[in-house]
């Protein structure tokens, strides 16, 4: 007797991503359905795909969209989740905290410049080339340093309103 193969259905997030890619490329519906039919016969709708087929189809569409220059892979929360579970290394939550704190204290304007500035600062200060390589001891030092930087940056704006602009020194004679 052969064991029945369990085919997991497509997830809603996969359907959304497929349609986002299709729309980003401005792909006509007939072209989209033809592509589906050619690669995943007899499917003519993304809802007919299995989870594994949908993953492969998303990868195909992503490559097409990147080649057209209309899709940039989003690096969000999942970027750091891939780095979780490593022995004696920073956790994904710690990495996200570092990026959030750096965003508050950094003078760099764009995302790309901010990431580069963080790497330069880490290398200069902690001899680590990227946050991915922070161990459990160093990550605590980095977070502490960023919190201190944040504290030093914040009082500047708050104190400027409480201190008088002009100090009267006329009574010191």
Buried (B, 14 or more C-beta within 10 A) or exposed (E): EEEEEEEEEBEEEBBEBBBBBBEBBEBEEEEBBEBBEEEBEEBEEBEBBBEEBBBEBBEBBBEBBEEEEEBEEEEEEEBBEEBEEEEEBBBBEBBBBBBEBBEEBBEBEEEEEBBEBBBEBBEEEBEBEEBBEBEEEBBEEBBEBBEEBEEEEEEEEEEEEEEEEEEEEEEEE
